[in-house]
Amino acid sequence: ATSGTQVTLTLVNPGPGLSNYITMLAVWGFASGIPTAATPTAATMTGINGTSPKLLPLASVYPAAGAQGSVSGGFVPLTTPIKCATNTACAVVGPTAITNMTQEAYACYYAAN
């Protein structure tokens, strides 16, 4: 991703009759300058039945400004996997763009009935 842009991680569509089950998520922010955000911002998800989970690992340490070269975010292990909608390529959508921050998102998941 480019510094200052919002990141989206789209999982592969598992196919007819199957759903993706997410067992771990990670959203990272890497400061290329002094990152600024008006408020801590959350990552969200699409392609989920019901209410989308809100994830707050990224920029949670940047309520106003952070230090150049710092890293925020981290892995979010899930004791119960998040089930995506059947036959849907669900996505993790990073927080609103944060000045001088490069976002990256990762997920561990499997497809099943």
C-alpha positions in Angstrom: 0.0 0.0 0.0 1.0 3.6 -0.5 1.6 5.8 2.5 -1.6 7.8 3.5 -4.0 5.4 1.8 -6.6 3.0 3.1 -5.9 -0.7 2.7 -8.4 -3.4 1.7 -7.7 -7.1 1.9 -10.2 -9.2 -0.1 -10.3 -12.9 0.5 -10.8 -15.4 -2.3 -14.4 -16.4 -3.0 -14.6 -19.9 -1.5 -17.2 -21.1 -4.1 -20.8 -22.4 -4.1 -22.0 -23.6 -0.7 -18.8 -22.6 1.1 -17.9 -19.8 3.5 -14.5 -18.5 4.6 -13.8 -18.8 8.3 -11.3 -16.2 9.5 -9.1 -17.4 12.4 -6.7 -14.5 12.7 -6.5 -10.9 11.5 -3.7 -8.4 11.5 -3.8 -4.8 10.6 -0.5 -2.9 10.8 0.5 0.7 10.4 4.0 1.7 9.5 5.0 5.4 10.0 6.8 6.9 7.1 6.7 10.3 8.7 4.9 11.7 11.7 1.4 10.0 11.3 -1.6 12.0 12.3 -5.2 11.0 12.8 -8.0 13.1 14.3 -9.2 10.1 16.4 -8.3 6.5 16.7 -9.9 4.7 13.7 -11.1 1.2 13.3 -10.8 -1.4 10.6 -14.1 -3.0 9.4 -15.3 -5.9 7.4 -17.6 -6.5 4.5 -19.3 -9.7 3.3 -20.3 -10.8 6.9 -23.8 -11.8 7.8 -25.2 -9.5 10.5 -23.2 -6.6 12.0 -19.6 -6.1 10.8 -17.0 -6.5 13.5 -15.0 -3.3 14.3 -11.3 -3.8 14.8 -9.2 -1.2 16.5 -5.6 -2.3 16.3 -4.4 0.3 13.8 -3.8 3.8 15.0 -4.9 3.0 18.5 -1.7 4.5 19.7 -2.1 7.5 17.4 -4.9 9.6 18.9 -3.1 12.7 17.9 0.3 12.0 16.5 3.0 9.3 16.6 6.7 9.1 16.0 8.3 8.6 12.6 9.5 5.0 12.1 7.0 3.6 14.6 4.7 0.6 14.1 1.2 0.1 15.4 -1.4 -2.6 15.2 -0.9 -6.3 15.5 -2.4 -9.7 15.3 -5.9 -10.3 16.5 -6.3 -14.1 17.3 -9.9 -15.1 17.3 -11.1 -17.9 19.7 -14.2 -18.3 17.5 -13.6 -17.8 13.8 -15.5 -15.1 11.9 -17.8 -16.7 9.4 -18.1 -14.8 6.1 -21.3 -15.0 4.0 -21.7 -18.1 1.8 -20.1 -17.9 -1.6 -18.8 -14.4 -0.9 -15.4 -12.8 -1.1 -15.4 -11.0 2.2 -13.0 -8.1 2.9 -11.1 -6.4 5.7 -11.2 -2.7 5.1 -8.5 -0.6 6.9 -9.2 2.6 8.8 -9.7 5.9 7.0 -6.4 7.0 5.4 -3.9 8.3 8.0 -1.3 10.8 6.9 2.3 9.4 6.7 1.1 5.8 7.5 1.3 2.7 5.3 -1.3 0.1 6.2 -1.0 -3.6 5.7 -3.7 -6.3 6.4 -3.3 -10.0 6.8 -5.7 -12.9 7.5 -5.5 -16.6 8.2 -8.7 -18.4 7.0 -10.1 -21.6 5.7 -13.1 -22.5 3.5 -15.7 -24.9 4.8 -19.5 -25.6 4.7 
